[in-house]
Amino acid sequence: MNGKSYQVGLCDQKKHAETGEPPELTEGTAVAALAEHVLSARFDDLGTEAVETMKGRVIDIVGCAIGGANAPGNKGLIDVVRSWAGRPEATL
């Protein structure tokens, strides 16, 4: 990617669990490499084919959302998800 070597790892999980502080991304992790790549990417870096493919995917997602908006079972799913709101086990 950029000549640096990266370890697979997210953060110091034990420290994160003990302190509750957000994990720090340190150079050398796969996550840091991905974050560096994403943050340095610009729209102009994307090829025409990639842009056209993504346009098609966005249109597909919107179409599926509209088509399934009133599908049977959605109300039950919405009720379940709403029941999770504000519960202690769902906090981050």
N, CA, C and O atoms as CSV, one atom per row, in Angstrom:
chain,resi,resn,atom,element,x,y,z
A,1,MET,N,N,0.822,-1.187,0.000
A,1,MET,CA,C,0.000,0.000,0.000
A,1,MET,C,C,0.871,1.257,0.000
A,1,MET,O,O,0.773,2.088,-0.903
A,2,ASN,N,N,1.718,1.389,1.013
A,2,ASN,CA,C,2.567,2.572,1.084
A,2,ASN,C,C,3.979,2.226,1.543
A,2,ASN,O,O,4.739,3.113,1.935
A,3,GLY,N,N,4.334,0.951,1.499
A,3,GLY,CA,C,5.657,0.521,1.905
A,3,GLY,C,C,5.807,0.256,3.393
A,3,GLY,O,O,6.848,-0.250,3.813
A,4,LYS,N,N,4.813,0.577,4.205
A,4,LYS,CA,C,4.867,0.314,5.639
A,4,LYS,C,C,4.360,-1.095,5.898
A,4,LYS,O,O,3.554,-1.618,5.130
A,5,SER,N,N,4.827,-1.708,6.972
A,5,SER,CA,C,4.285,-3.020,7.317
A,5,SER,C,C,3.230,-2.840,8.396
A,5,SER,O,O,3.354,-1.985,9.274
A,6,TYR,N,N,2.207,-3.648,8.315
A,6,TYR,CA,C,1.086,-3.536,9.240
A,6,TYR,C,C,0.797,-4.870,9.886
A,6,TYR,O,O,0.874,-5.914,9.238
A,7,GLN,N,N,0.464,-4.838,11.159
A,7,GLN,CA,C,0.045,-6.033,11.883
A,7,GLN,C,C,-1.470,-6.100,11.809
A,7,GLN,O,O,-2.140,-5.079,11.657
A,8,VAL,N,N,-1.997,-7.292,11.915
A,8,VAL,CA,C,-3.438,-7.410,12.007
A,8,VAL,C,C,-3.799,-7.191,13.455
A,8,VAL,O,O,-3.318,-7.916,14.326
A,9,GLY,N,N,-4.625,-6.221,13.730
A,9,GLY,CA,C,-5.043,-5.926,15.097
A,9,GLY,C,C,-5.801,-4.624,15.123
A,9,GLY,O,O,-5.561,-3.747,14.292
A,10,LEU,N,N,-6.695,-4.487,16.046
A,10,LEU,CA,C,-7.503,-3.282,16.120
A,10,LEU,C,C,-6.955,-2.294,17.130
A,10,LEU,O,O,-6.741,-1.128,16.801
A,11,CYS,N,N,-6.725,-2.738,18.346
A,11,CYS,CA,C,-6.268,-1.844,19.403
A,11,CYS,C,C,-5.946,-2.695,20.618
A,11,CYS,O,O,-6.045,-3.922,20.577
A,12,ASP,N,N,-5.567,-2.042,21.685
A,12,ASP,CA,C,-5.340,-2.743,22.941
A,12,ASP,C,C,-6.703,-2.980,23.585
A,12,ASP,O,O,-7.219,-2.120,24.299
A,13,GLN,N,N,-7.284,-4.160,23.325
A,13,GLN,CA,C,-8.634,-4.464,23.780
A,13,GLN,C,C,-8.750,-4.440,25.308
A,13,GLN,O,O,-9.762,-3.987,25.845
A,14,LYS,N,N,-7.730,-4.922,26.004
A,14,LYS,CA,C,-7.788,-4.958,27.462
A,14,LYS,C,C,-7.850,-3.546,28.036
A,14,LYS,O,O,-8.657,-3.260,28.920
A,15,LYS,N,N,-6.988,-2.664,27.524
A,15,LYS,CA,C,-6.977,-1.275,27.991
A,15,LYS,C,C,-8.322,-0.621,27.684
A,15,LYS,O,O,-8.874,0.096,28.519
A,16,HIS,N,N,-8.841,-0.868,26.497
A,16,HIS,CA,C,-10.130,-0.291,26.102
A,16,HIS,C,C,-11.241,-0.777,27.038
A,16,HIS,O,O,-12.084,0.013,27.463
A,17,ALA,N,N,-11.242,-2.069,27.357
A,17,ALA,CA,C,-12.272,-2.637,28.229
A,17,ALA,C,C,-12.168,-2.076,29.652
A,17,ALA,O,O,-13.185,-1.832,30.301
A,18,GLU,N,N,-10.952,-1.874,30.126
A,18,GLU,CA,C,-10.760,-1.397,31.493
A,18,GLU,C,C,-11.088,0.081,31.660
A,18,GLU,O,O,-11.665,0.477,32.673
A,19,THR,N,N,-10.727,0.895,30.679
A,19,THR,CA,C,-10.892,2.342,30.831
A,19,THR,C,C,-12.161,2.883,30.196
A,19,THR,O,O,-12.652,3.940,30.590
A,20,GLY,N,N,-12.693,2.167,29.216
A,20,GLY,CA,C,-13.857,2.661,28.497
A,20,GLY,C,C,-13.520,3.753,27.500
A,20,GLY,O,O,-14.403,4.265,26.813
A,21,GLU,N,N,-12.240,4.114,27.416
A,21,GLU,CA,C,-11.804,5.130,26.460
A,21,GLU,C,C,-11.853,4.556,25.050
A,21,GLU,O,O,-11.653,3.356,24.868
A,22,PRO,N,N,-12.117,5.398,24.048
A,22,PRO,CA,C,-12.112,4.903,22.671
A,22,PRO,C,C,-10.730,4.362,22.314
A,22,PRO,O,O,-9.717,4.901,22.759
A,23,PRO,N,N,-10.687,3.307,21.517
A,23,PRO,CA,C,-9.392,2.758,21.132
A,23,PRO,C,C,-8.624,3.725,20.246
A,23,PRO,O,O,-9.216,4.487,19.482
A,24,GLU,N,N,-7.309,3.690,20.354
A,24,GLU,CA,C,-6.463,4.522,19.512
A,24,GLU,C,C,-5.975,3.673,18.350
A,24,GLU,O,O,-5.620,2.508,18.528
A,25,LEU,N,N,-5.961,4.262,17.162
A,25,LEU,CA,C,-5.399,3.567,16.008
A,25,LEU,C,C,-3.918,3.892,15.979
A,25,LEU,O,O,-3.529,5.056,15.888
A,26,THR,N,N,-3.111,2.876,16.056
A,26,THR,CA,C,-1.681,3.102,16.034
A,26,THR,C,C,-1.108,2.633,14.714
A,26,THR,O,O,-1.571,1.660,14.121
A,27,GLU,N,N,-0.090,3.348,14.270
A,27,GLU,CA,C,0.559,2.952,13.025
A,27,GLU,C,C,1.041,1.523,13.167
A,27,GLU,O,O,1.563,1.136,14.213
A,28,GLY,N,N,0.869,0.758,12.141
A,28,GLY,CA,C,1.295,-0.629,12.182
A,28,GLY,C,C,0.124,-1.602,12.226
A,28,GLY,O,O,0.326,-2.807,12.079
A,29,THR,N,N,-1.087,-1.111,12.425
A,29,THR,CA,C,-2.228,-2.017,12.435
A,29,THR,C,C,-2.918,-1.987,11.079
A,29,THR,O,O,-2.821,-1.007,10.341
A,30,ALA,N,N,-3.613,-3.067,10.764
A,30,ALA,CA,C,-4.356,-3.140,9.510
A,30,ALA,C,C,-5.436,-2.064,9.469
A,30,ALA,O,O,-5.701,-1.489,8.413
A,31,VAL,N,N,-6.060,-1.791,10.618
A,31,VAL,CA,C,-7.106,-0.768,10.670
A,31,VAL,C,C,-6.511,0.606,10.370
A,31,VAL,O,O,-7.125,1.399,9.656
A,32,ALA,N,N,-5.338,0.895,10.899
A,32,ALA,CA,C,-4.690,2.172,10.630
A,32,ALA,C,C,-4.357,2.301,9.147
A,32,ALA,O,O,-4.486,3.381,8.572
A,33,ALA,N,N,-3.933,1.210,8.534
A,33,ALA,CA,C,-3.620,1.234,7.103
A,33,ALA,C,C,-4.874,1.523,6.291
A,33,ALA,O,O,-4.843,2.327,5.360
A,34,LEU,N,N,-5.975,0.871,6.640
A,34,LEU,CA,C,-7.233,1.101,5.933
A,34,LEU,C,C,-7.700,2.541,6.133
A,34,LEU,O,O,-8.110,3.201,5.178
A,35,ALA,N,N,-7.637,3.026,7.373
A,35,ALA,CA,C,-8.061,4.401,7.661
A,35,ALA,C,C,-7.213,5.402,6.886
A,35,ALA,O,O,-7.738,6.371,6.338
A,36,GLU,N,N,-5.920,5.174,6.840
A,36,GLU,CA,C,-5.017,6.061,6.106
A,36,GLU,C,C,-5.392,6.088,4.623
A,36,GLU,O,O,-5.430,7.148,3.997
A,37,HIS,N,N,-5.664,4.916,4.082
A,37,HIS,CA,C,-6.028,4.813,2.664
A,37,HIS,C,C,-7.347,5.535,2.383
A,37,HIS,O,O,-7.449,6.297,1.422
A,38,VAL,N,N,-8.353,5.295,3.222
A,38,VAL,CA,C,-9.669,5.916,3.027
A,38,VAL,C,C,-9.576,7.434,3.143
A,38,VAL,O,O,-10.154,8.157,2.332
A,39,LEU,N,N,-8.851,7.916,4.147
A,39,LEU,CA,C,-8.754,9.356,4.363
A,39,LEU,C,C,-7.963,10.072,3.277
A,39,LEU,O,O,-8.160,11.265,3.047
A,40,SER,N,N,-7.073,9.350,2.614
A,40,SER,CA,C,-6.287,9.995,1.562
A,40,SER,C,C,-6.938,9.872,0.184
A,40,SER,O,O,-6.493,10.515,-0.767
A,41,ALA,N,N,-7.986,9.057,0.068
A,41,ALA,CA,C,-8.656,8.862,-1.222
A,41,ALA,C,C,-9.483,10.094,-1.589
A,41,ALA,O,O,-10.088,10.729,-0.725
A,42,ARG,N,N,-9.501,10.410,-2.839
A,42,ARG,CA,C,-10.289,11.523,-3.367
A,42,ARG,C,C,-11.176,11.006,-4.499
A,42,ARG,O,O,-10.846,10.018,-5.156
A,43,PHE,N,N,-12.293,11.676,-4.715
A,43,PHE,CA,C,-13.215,11.258,-5.767
A,43,PHE,C,C,-12.506,11.158,-7.109
A,43,PHE,O,O,-12.753,10.231,-7.881
A,44,ASP,N,N,-11.635,12.101,-7.383
A,44,ASP,CA,C,-10.917,12.101,-8.662
A,44,ASP,C,C,-10.010,10.888,-8.827
A,44,ASP,O,O,-9.604,10.569,-9.945
A,45,ASP,N,N,-9.685,10.205,-7.727
A,45,ASP,CA,C,-8.852,9.006,-7.803
A,45,ASP,C,C,-9.627,7.797,-8.311
A,45,ASP,O,O,-9.033,6.806,-8.736
A,46,LEU,N,N,-10.963,7.881,-8.265
A,46,LEU,CA,C,-11.790,6.756,-8.681
A,46,LEU,C,C,-11.882,6.696,-10.201
A,46,LEU,O,O,-11.980,7.723,-10.872
A,47,GLY,N,N,-11.848,5.483,-10.726
A,47,GLY,CA,C,-11.987,5.316,-12.160
A,47,GLY,C,C,-13.442,5.444,-12.589
A,47,GLY,O,O,-14.354,5.318,-11.771
A,48,THR,N,N,-13.653,5.696,-13.872
A,48,THR,CA,C,-14.999,5.831,-14.426
A,48,THR,C,C,-15.822,4.582,-14.169
A,48,THR,O,O,-16.998,4.680,-13.819
A,49,GLU,N,N,-15.227,3.415,-14.335
A,49,GLU,CA,C,-15.956,2.160,-14.131
A,49,GLU,C,C,-16.422,2.029,-12.674
A,49,GLU,O,O,-17.544,1.591,-12.420
A,50,ALA,N,N,-15.569,2.405,-11.725
A,50,ALA,CA,C,-15.936,2.319,-10.311
A,50,ALA,C,C,-17.098,3.263,-10.000
A,50,ALA,O,O,-18.020,2.888,-9.276
A,51,VAL,N,N,-17.063,4.470,-10.535
A,51,VAL,CA,C,-18.129,5.444,-10.295
A,51,VAL,C,C,-19.440,4.945,-10.887
A,51,VAL,O,O,-20.478,5.018,-10.230
A,52,GLU,N,N,-19.410,4.442,-12.112
A,52,GLU,CA,C,-20.629,3.942,-12.762
A,52,GLU,C,C,-21.184,2.725,-12.013
A,52,GLU,O,O,-22.400,2.587,-11.880
A,53,THR,N,N,-20.319,1.856,-11.532
A,53,THR,CA,C,-20.763,0.691,-10.757
A,53,THR,C,C,-21.451,1.138,-9.482
A,53,THR,O,O,-22.503,0.605,-9.129
A,54,MET,N,N,-20.872,2.111,-8.784
A,54,MET,CA,C,-21.476,2.594,-7.542
A,54,MET,C,C,-22.810,3.291,-7.795
A,54,MET,O,O,-23.736,3.161,-6.995
A,55,LYS,N,N,-22.915,4.022,-8.889
A,55,LYS,CA,C,-24.206,4.638,-9.224
A,55,LYS,C,C,-25.276,3.563,-9.353
A,55,LYS,O,O,-26.385,3.717,-8.841
A,56,GLY,N,N,-24.939,2.472,-10.040
A,56,GLY,CA,C,-25.883,1.367,-10.194
A,56,GLY,C,C,-26.254,0.739,-8.870
A,56,GLY,O,O,-27.414,0.385,-8.657
A,57,ARG,N,N,-25.282,0.591,-7.966
A,57,ARG,CA,C,-25.550,-0.002,-6.649
A,57,ARG,C,C,-26.456,0.900,-5.822
A,57,ARG,O,O,-27.365,0.415,-5.148
A,58,VAL,N,N,-26.216,2.211,-5.868
A,58,VAL,CA,C,-27.055,3.144,-5.111
A,58,VAL,C,C,-28.489,3.096,-5.627
A,58,VAL,O,O,-29.432,3.055,-4.836
A,59,ILE,N,N,-28.657,3.101,-6.944
A,59,ILE,CA,C,-30.002,3.021,-7.523
A,59,ILE,C,C,-30.668,1.710,-7.118
A,59,ILE,O,O,-31.861,1.696,-6.814
A,60,ASP,N,N,-29.922,0.611,-7.109
A,60,ASP,CA,C,-30.452,-0.690,-6.705
A,60,ASP,C,C,-30.902,-0.671,-5.244
A,60,ASP,O,O,-31.977,-1.174,-4.919
A,61,ILE,N,N,-30.090,-0.100,-4.375
A,61,ILE,CA,C,-30.426,-0.032,-2.943
A,61,ILE,C,C,-31.688,0.799,-2.720
A,61,ILE,O,O,-32.574,0.398,-1.965
A,62,VAL,N,N,-31.766,1.952,-3.375
A,62,VAL,CA,C,-32.941,2.811,-3.233
A,62,VAL,C,C,-34.182,2.082,-3.753
A,62,VAL,O,O,-35.240,2.131,-3.126
A,63,GLY,N,N,-34.052,1.412,-4.891
A,63,GLY,CA,C,-35.177,0.670,-5.445
A,63,GLY,C,C,-35.648,-0.437,-4.517
A,63,GLY,O,O,-36.851,-0.624,-4.332
A,64,CYS,N,N,-34.714,-1.170,-3.934
A,64,CYS,CA,C,-35.077,-2.231,-2.983
A,64,CYS,C,C,-35.763,-1.652,-1.743
A,64,CYS,O,O,-36.735,-2.215,-1.241
A,65,ALA,N,N,-35.248,-0.527,-1.258
A,65,ALA,CA,C,-35.847,0.098,-0.073
A,65,ALA,C,C,-37.273,0.551,-0.358
A,65,ALA,O,O,-38.169,0.352,0.462
A,66,ILE,N,N,-37.480,1.158,-1.517
A,66,ILE,CA,C,-38.825,1.607,-1.875
A,66,ILE,C,C,-39.744,0.404,-2.087
A,66,ILE,O,O,-40.873,0.381,-1.596
A,67,GLY,N,N,-39.254,-0.586,-2.815
A,67,GLY,CA,C,-40.064,-1.766,-3.104
A,67,GLY,C,C,-40.448,-2.553,-1.863
A,67,GLY,O,O,-41.533,-3.132,-1.811
A,68,GLY,N,N,-39.593,-2.583,-0.880
A,68,GLY,CA,C,-39.861,-3.365,0.325
A,68,GLY,C,C,-40.390,-2.565,1.498
A,68,GLY,O,O,-40.595,-3.111,2.582
A,69,ALA,N,N,-40.613,-1.278,1.292
A,69,ALA,CA,C,-41.013,-0.407,2.397
A,69,ALA,C,C,-42.269,-0.880,3.117
A,69,ALA,O,O,-42.369,-0.756,4.338
A,70,ASN,N,N,-43.218,-1.414,2.378
A,70,ASN,CA,C,-44.482,-1.838,2.984
A,70,ASN,C,C,-44.642,-3.350,2.984
A,70,ASN,O,O,-45.761,-3.862,3.033
A,71,ALA,N,N,-43.531,-4.060,2.929
A,71,ALA,CA,C,-43.584,-5.520,2.884
A,71,ALA,C,C,-44.119,-6.090,4.199
A,71,ALA,O,O,-43.939,-5.495,5.261
A,72,PRO,N,N,-44.784,-7.255,4.116
A,72,PRO,CA,C,-45.270,-7.900,5.339
A,72,PRO,C,C,-44.090,-8.190,6.286
A,72,PRO,O,O,-43.013,-8.583,5.838
A,73,GLY,N,N,-44.297,-8.000,7.548
A,73,GLY,CA,C,-43.260,-8.282,8.538
A,73,GLY,C,C,-42.448,-7.072,8.944
A,73,GLY,O,O,-41.785,-7.097,9.980
A,74,ASN,N,N,-42.484,-6.009,8.149
A,74,ASN,CA,C,-41.688,-4.828,8.492
A,74,ASN,C,C,-42.121,-4.194,9.805
A,74,ASN,O,O,-41.279,-3.768,10.595
A,75,LYS,N,N,-43.440,-4.127,10.048
A,75,LYS,CA,C,-43.910,-3.514,11.286
A,75,LYS,C,C,-43.374,-4.269,12.500
A,75,LYS,O,O,-42.950,-3.655,13.479
A,76,GLY,N,N,-43.393,-5.594,12.435
A,76,GLY,CA,C,-42.861,-6.392,13.541
A,76,GLY,C,C,-41.384,-6.142,13.759
A,76,GLY,O,O,-40.932,-6.035,14.899
A,77,LEU,N,N,-40.624,-6.048,12.672
A,77,LEU,CA,C,-39.190,-5.778,12.770
A,77,LEU,C,C,-38.944,-4.403,13.375
A,77,LEU,O,O,-38.079,-4.246,14.237
A,78,ILE,N,N,-39.693,-3.421,12.931
A,78,ILE,CA,C,-39.549,-2.066,13.472
A,78,ILE,C,C,-39.865,-2.051,14.967
A,78,ILE,O,O,-39.171,-1.395,15.742
A,79,ASP,N,N,-40.901,-2.767,15.367
A,79,ASP,CA,C,-41.260,-2.835,16.788
A,79,ASP,C,C,-40.136,-3.445,17.621
A,79,ASP,O,O,-39.848,-2.967,18.718
A,80,VAL,N,N,-39.502,-4.494,17.108
A,80,VAL,CA,C,-38.394,-5.138,17.828
A,80,VAL,C,C,-37.224,-4.169,17.973
A,80,VAL,O,O,-36.670,-4.015,19.062
A,81,VAL,N,N,-36.849,-3.519,16.873
A,81,VAL,CA,C,-35.716,-2.591,16.917
A,81,VAL,C,C,-36.009,-1.425,17.862
A,81,VAL,O,O,-35.130,-1.001,18.613
A,82,ARG,N,N,-37.226,-0.910,17.830
A,82,ARG,CA,C,-37.586,0.188,18.743
A,82,ARG,C,C,-37.541,-0.253,20.195
A,82,ARG,O,O,-37.226,0.547,21.076
A,83,SER,N,N,-37.853,-1.524,20.457
A,83,SER,CA,C,-37.830,-2.005,21.843
A,83,SER,C,C,-36.412,-2.036,22.410
A,83,SER,O,O,-36.230,-2.038,23.628
A,84,TRP,N,N,-35.412,-2.059,21.538
A,84,TRP,CA,C,-34.015,-2.060,21.991
A,84,TRP,C,C,-33.564,-0.673,22.433
A,84,TRP,O,O,-32.601,-0.559,23.192
A,85,ALA,N,N,-34.222,0.367,21.986
A,85,ALA,CA,C,-33.786,1.742,22.242
A,85,ALA,C,C,-33.736,2.039,23.732
A,85,ALA,O,O,-34.680,1.757,24.469
A,86,GLY,N,N,-32.621,2.611,24.160
A,86,GLY,CA,C,-32.492,3.065,25.528
A,86,GLY,C,C,-32.204,1.979,26.554
A,86,GLY,O,O,-32.070,2.269,27.743
A,87,ARG,N,N,-32.109,0.739,26.108
A,87,ARG,CA,C,-31.833,-0.335,27.059
A,87,ARG,C,C,-30.344,-0.367,27.376
A,87,ARG,O,O,-29.528,-0.167,26.476
A,88,PRO,N,N,-29.970,-0.609,28.614
A,88,PRO,CA,C,-28.551,-0.589,29.008
A,88,PRO,C,C,-27.669,-1.530,28.184
A,88,PRO,O,O,-26.517,-1.194,27.907
A,89,GLU,N,N,-28.174,-2.685,27.792
A,89,GLU,CA,C,-27.316,-3.616,27.056
A,89,GLU,C,C,-27.018,-3.144,25.637
A,89,GLU,O,O,-26.185,-3.741,24.955
A,90,ALA,N,N,-27.682,-2.087,25.183
A,90,ALA,CA,C,-27.451,-1.576,23.832
A,90,ALA,C,C,-26.551,-0.343,23.810
A,90,ALA,O,O,-26.340,0.231,22.742
A,91,THR,N,N,-26.019,0.079,24.945
A,91,THR,CA,C,-25.202,1.299,24.966
A,91,THR,C,C,-23.800,1.003,24.483
A,91,THR,O,O,-23.299,-0.116,24.595
A,92,LEU,N,N,-23.194,2.014,23.956
A,92,LEU,CA,C,-21.795,1.930,23.508
A,92,LEU,C,C,-20.992,3.014,24.184
A,92,LEU,O,O,-19.788,3.126,23.952
